[in-house]
């Protein structure tokens, strides 16, 4: 079922074939419909694959500079406290160039909801290594596999963010292998904001067949491997 808040004239989405963003955005749209918040929501989109969602929803959107989605949306929330503020970004926008802003927003307990898509690489720019790249994973910039001794282990965003937030925060990780889990976590994160509880963060593990150079079966097998490293579930809840 297509969420009512989708702009019908812009369907289908413009992401690469097999991309996991379709699952994530449909889940978000279903939550927006269920909570009846389309008319008071605003979505901030980072430069990256997620920017292709800019005209997918019949919801106000803001396109931000790369890595600046979190502070932009925090500022919007302070200007319009009654708005439901959603920030969507990839692992590059959140854990690399945007990490400082993300961590400080979490530490301040800004009352916004951040949805971060983790596909282990920089997808929009061609598949380079990202903070989330797995040990020994081959990317355009690690053709022999990521050397964890030299470059470190994958960045565990939710676990680190949980240490900075207070008891009012909601922190979770889901996977597109379970769309209902994605939807549930996003709904809880938004409800936490609606209750005025504070910072909410959902990392969603996703697939990137184009840059992984995998077929459907191989993509989901790699996603299972990701789930062994990035543990799913609610990490912190009020």
N, C-alpha and C positions, 0 to 999 in steps of 0.2 A: 504494500500500500504506500503510495506516495504521500509524504507529509503535506498538509495543507499549506504550510508556510513556504513551500518551494514555489519558485516562479515557473509555472508550467511552460512558458515560451522558451525557457533556457535549458530544458531537459533534452537529452541526457547530459550528465556532467562531462567536462572536457579533460579529465585526467587520462593518463595512459591506460591502455587495456590491462585489466587485472589489478590496478592500483587499489590499495585499501582505503583510500580517502572516501570512496563512495559509501562504504559501510559506516565509517565514522560520521560523515555528514548526514546520512539518512537517520542514524541514531540520534544525532543532535536535533534534527528537524522533528523527529517523533516526540522528543522530550519537550521542545518548544510548543508543539501542538497540545500535548497532554497537559502542560502547565498553563496553557493559554497566555503566553507571555510575549508573543511576537510583536505586539504594538509597543512594548516597553523595553525590548531588548536591543542591544547594539553589539555587533560582532567586529572585533579588531583582527585583521589578517596580516600576518608577517609576509615579507617577500620570500618566496619559496613556492613549493607546489601548492600550498594552501591558498595562495592568492587567487587560484582559479575558482574559488568559491565566492568571489566578490559579488557576483550577480545571481547566485544560485538560490538565495533565500529572499523572501519578501520581508526582509528585516533590514534596518539601517546597518550599514557596514562602513568601516574605516580601514583604508589601506595604509599601513605604516612602513617606515624605513626598516631595513633588515635588523632584527634584534631589538627593535624599539617598541614592540607591540605591548609588552607588559607595562612599561611606564606610561605609554599613551592611554591605555585603557584604565589604568589606575587614576590618571588625571581626569579622565572622563567621568569616572565614578565619583570622584570628589566634587566635580562640578554639578553632576546630576545624581545625587544619592539614591533617587527612586528608580533609576534605570537598572536593568539586569545586564551586567557587563561581562562579555565573553571574549577571551583572547585565544586565538588559534595560531599555533606555530609548529615548526618542525624541530627536530633535535638540534639542528644547527642554529636556528634562531633563538632557541631557548637555552641550550647548554654550551654554546660557543660564544658568538658575538653578543648574545643577549643574556648571558649567565649572570653578570653583575646585577642587572636590573631585576631579573627573576628572583635572585636570592634576597635582595633588599626588600622587594615587595612582599615576599613571604615572611621576612623577619619583622616587617612593619605590620603584618597581618592585614594587608589591604583587602577590603571586601570585594574581591573580584574572582572570577572563575577562569582558570587557565587550562586549556586542552592542548597537550603536546603530543605530536605524532612521532614515534620512534621507529624508523626503518633502517637504522644502523649506518646510514650514509647521507651525503649531500645529494639528493635526488635531482633537484632542479638544475644544478650546474654540471651534472654528468656522472655522478657516482664516486666522489672523492671520500676519503676517510673522514668520519665524524667522531665526536666524543664517545658515541655509543657503538662504534664499530667493534665487533667481537674479536677476541684473540684469534690470530691466524686467518681472519677473514680477508679475502681478496677484494680490493677496490681499485679504482683507477690510480690512486696514489700509494697503494700497498699491493703491487702486483705479485709479490711473493708471500702475501699474508701479513696482517698486522703483527708486529713484533711487540708483544706486551711488555717485555723487559725494557724496551727503549721508549715506548710510547704510553705505557700504563694500561690498566684494565679498563673495560667499558665503564662509562660514567653512570652511576646509579642515582638519577635525579630525585625521584620521590623519597628515597631513603635519606638523602642529604637534606632535602627541603624539610622533611619531617622534624629534623633536629633543630630547625630554626624557628618553627612556628609554635604558637601557644595552643592551649587545649581547645580553642574554637575552630581550628583548621580541619579541613577534610583533604586527605591525601590518598590517592589510589592509583593502581595500575591495572589496565585491562588489555585484552587482545581481540583483534577482529575475528579470531577463530570462534569467539563467542559474542555475537552482536548484542545479545540480551545483557551480557555482562557490561559491555561498553555503554549501552543505554542506561543501565541501572546506575553505574558510577557517575555518568554525566548528570543524571537527574539528581542524585544525592549531592553532587557538587553545587549545582544551581540552587537547590533548595537550601543548602547551607548559606549561600549568599543571600537568598531571599529572607532568611531568618535573621540576617544581620550578624551572622556568627563570625565571618571573617574570610581569610584566604582559603581558596579551594583549588586543588590541582589534580588533574587526571592525565596520566601518561597512557597513551594507547599504542600498543605494539602493532605494527602494520607491515605489509609486504610491498616490495618494489620490484616486480618481475623485469621491468625494462633495464634497470641498472644492475640487478642481481644476475641478469641473463638466465633466468629460470622459467620453466613452464609452471603450470598451476600446481601440479603435484610437488615439484621441487620447491616451489615458493612456500607452501604450507609446511613442508618438512623443515625448511630453514626457520620458519616462524616457531615451530616447536622447539628448535634449538635455542632460539632467543628466549623462550619462556623458561628454559633451564637456568639462564643467567639473570634475566629480569623477572623476578618472582611476582606473580599476579596476586591481586587482592587489595583489600583496604588496609593501608599502612597506618593511617591515623584518622580518627573520626571524633567529633565532639560528643 
